[in-house]
């Protein structure tokens, strides 16, 4: 009788282990890359981000420059990073954490605005790298639904609920 119980326990552990090994990893950051911007063009991009954040400040959006005179900035939603923009030496990088679209849905509108602007204002402004999109798990189960509490999301009307 003890052998049957032990065999059942070993079998359960083996099944759980096999399921764990096959479970997909959570989706990582999404990254888009464009050609490097001239300082004046970068200031226009930064100004656009500042306008977005100013208009959405009541929803919890904030803009943070990395250092004085830096060529990078980040946008946070209630203290959590939702977009990172860097005018790196070789290209402009836009990064968004995997849960950014769920945490702050309007951030996708800003990213597509940046994409259109970069394509229009660069004669060679083609997209160099773009992520493949959400993982199949996110697509199937609703893009992180429930993982970010409503009070931590940047949505109009959510601020009053605690």
GIBEL-V363201 format. One record per helix or strand of 3 or more residues. SS is the DSSP state (a for helix, b for strand). FROM is the first residue (numbers start at 1). TO is the last residue. Records with the same first field share a line. If there is no record, write none. Layout:
SS=FROM-TO + FROM-TO
This chain:
a=2-22 + 39-59 + 100-103 + 106-121 + 136-141 + 150-152
b=30-35 + 61-65 + 72-77 + 80-87 + 91-96
